[in-house]
Amino acid sequence: MDEYLLKVLLQNDKQPTELVTYASCIDEALDNSVQISSITYVFTITRSSDSKIWEIHEDVIPLRELRKLINEILDCDFRIKFPVKEV
């Protein structure tokens, strides 16, 4: 499990915030951000161990709605794999 630094925009904030999450891969780190309801936008995700940065620049609200719909249809906790661009 790796530590990832999320540069995000929180609900009602105008400036980015940095949060830490733990995940086994970048996809899981992004999915973690989707599951945090106060996050509205993800700018970048940085893996702490080697400082590798992924540029995301996505509004997570539509992703969160899609994730919720899939979970309802499949009646399970579905993990979404997101394509990310490596910097």
Secondary structure, 3 states (H helix, E strand, C coil): CEEEEEEEEECCCCCCEEEEEEECCHHHHHHHHHHCCCEEEEEEEEECCCCEEEEEEEECHHHHHHHHHHHHHHCCCCCCCCCCEEC
